[in-house]
Amino acid sequence: MHPIADPYFYAAAIPAVILAGLSKGGFGGSMAMLAVPILALVISPIQAAGIMLPILVAMDVVGLIAYKGHADRRSLMILLPAAMAGIAVGWATATLVNEAFVRLLVGVISLIFVADYVLKSARANEARDHNVGKGLFWGAIGGFTSFVSHTGAPPFQLYMVPLRLAPTLFAGTAVIFFSVVNAVKLVPYFMLGQFDTVNLATSAMLLPLAPLATIVGVWLVRIVDQGIFYKLTYAIMTVVGIKLVWDGATALAG
């Protein structure tokens, strides 16, 4: 088993894993979504997704330990069943889905959400109640986009952020949601041949960074003010949204 040897790959992969770890620790919302796009600068997006999944699962384990007892169960009861359906659709259509279109779609959704916050900031600062219909919709979209390219964070946040949970509760809910989603994704990824020897060896090379970055993310969540936490989440969603729209649009344009 020989990992990727290209130094340019690791110049991209190390920052990508660190950003993903901070996000998995609950800090920075959508930053984990940047991992695959960053890796896609030096390898194919499909291979990038296969390399990242075992690393994300390792980060999930650290997050579950750190946020034990911190989760909004009502949110999980609404979102997780829908996410399983989204994963099933992603698996069933794996050979048909245009990844560029999915990136464009997720990017547009992210930017619409941020625009709504900016234009209606007073309302956005008020906590909203659970909405089962919206939760099922965004949960399914999150499961689907997570399966395709690990970009399930914006749909998840579109439902979760308006609830205005405390940062540790928000982060703990996200950790459980994506831990379950990523664990379920292991089976179809294996069936689709994503875990070849090169990908697994490369994942193993990067794995030591996963727990360290995740622990730092957990620490930042606990010391950063709630207002700053949510403003930073929206700011990062803006950057991620622009990146995904650009990647998707340029790929579709040919």
Stockholm file with secondary structure:
# STOCKHOLM 1.0

chainA/1-254         MHPIADPYFYAAAIPAVILAGLSKGGFGGSMAMLAVPILALVISPIQAAGIMLPILVAMDVVGLIAYKGHADRRSLMILLPAAMAGIAVGWATATLVNEAFVRLLVGVISLIFVADYVLKSARANEARDHNVGKGLFWGAIGGFTSFVSHTGAPPFQLYMVPLRLAPTLFAGTAVIFFSVVNAVKLVPYFMLGQFDTVNLATSAMLLPLAPLATIVGVWLVRIVDQGIFYKLTYAIMTVVGIKLVWDGATALAG
#=GR chainA/1-254 SS CCCCCCHHHHHHHHHHHHHHHHHHTTSSGGGGGGHHHHHTTTSCHHHHHHHHHHHHHHHHHHHHHHTTTCCCHHHHHHHHHHHHHHHHHHHHTTTTCCHHHHHHHHHHHHHHHHHHHHHTHHHHTSCCCCCHHHHHHHHHHHHHHHHHHSCCHHHHHHHHGGGCCCHHHHHHHHHHHHHHHHHHHHHHHHHTTCCCHHHHHHHHHHTTHHHHHHHHHHHHHHHSCHHHHHHHHHHHHHHHHHHHHHHHHHHHHC
#=GC SS_cons         CCCCCCHHHHHHHHHHHHHHHHHHTTSSGGGGGGHHHHHTTTSCHHHHHHHHHHHHHHHHHHHHHHTTTCCCHHHHHHHHHHHHHHHHHHHHTTTTCCHHHHHHHHHHHHHHHHHHHHHTHHHHTSCCCCCHHHHHHHHHHHHHHHHHHSCCHHHHHHHHGGGCCCHHHHHHHHHHHHHHHHHHHHHHHHHTTCCCHHHHHHHHHHTTHHHHHHHHHHHHHHHSCHHHHHHHHHHHHHHHHHHHHHHHHHHHHC
//
